Amino acid sequence: MKKIISLSGGLDSSIIGHFIKNRNSNSLVIITEDFLGVDLTYAQVISKHLNIPLEICYVSIEQILDGIKNTIKILKNHQI
């Protein structure tokens, strides 16, 4: 079974990627369709450097907000 890391290209996920790069791993980056940022660029650089395949998942702001609402329901915690 493949291990998947949510890769942002930031320091934390890059370090975790380094430790799992030899463990038959894939990476995933989630990018909002409505927001431009640099996460995708950095995630692509890190996945290429670590030789970990990268899957790009585009989501809308509405999907993100729904995910937040559902997470709050599951955790029964509305403190942000």
Secondary structure, 3 states (H helix, E strand, C coil): CCEEEECCCCHHHHHHHHHHCCCCEEEEEEEECCCCCCHHHHHHHHHHHHCCCEEEEEECHHHHHHHHHHHHHHHCCCCC
